Amino acid sequence: MVWDDLAEAMRRLLPERDYDSINLGHIAARAGLARNTLYNYARDKSALVLALTERAGRPAVERVAAIAARSADPAAERMREIIVVVLEAFRDPIMQLMFRPGSEPAAAEAPKGPDSPFHAIVVEVEDVVRAGIARGEFHDAGDVHLTVELLSGVMRAGAERIGRDPAAFAATVHAAREIVLASLTRRPG
């Protein structure tokens, strides 16, 4: 419950204050905690933001895993759904903090590779791509990991766009689907 209160405090503070001006005292007060109590949850604002983004991202990780596990479904259909799930997650202002430019970006401090909180999404997407290649739905681009890593740039750009312009969600999902699937889908001849 405290984590939920901390996330809600941050969500309410972000429209009111510039991120850099928010401190742990503001967050603790908005969450109804003593500032010293907040240190039981995070050593500083960057660590708190990282923990909050990890928690906010868990439902997306679980949903992507469930979609990817539907191995009887076409890979393209699963990829379309995964794109929506990931971009929906970035409608949350907490998730948008991952892309904050400046002095304390959560993404810069997040562990990379297998220790990343979102590595499970990458692994699931790689599995869907491999399944699509094996079934002839997707062309074999060679290095699946590199392909997914490059396509994650499309998703990041989409997530950043949604953060700047929430009304662009539907158009962004459409464009991301078009770009990702055009990159993967086997072309005749």
Secondary structure, DSSP 8 states (H G I E B T S, - for coil): -HHHHHHHHHHHHTTTS-GGG--HHHHHHHHT--HHHHTTT-SSHHHHHHHHHHHHHHHHHHHHHHHHT-TTS-HHHHHHHHHHHHHHHTTSHHHHGGG--SS--HHHHS--GGGSTTHHHHHHHHHHHHHHHHTTSB---S-HHHHHHHHHHHHHHHHHHHHH-GGGHHHHHHHHHHHHHHHHB----
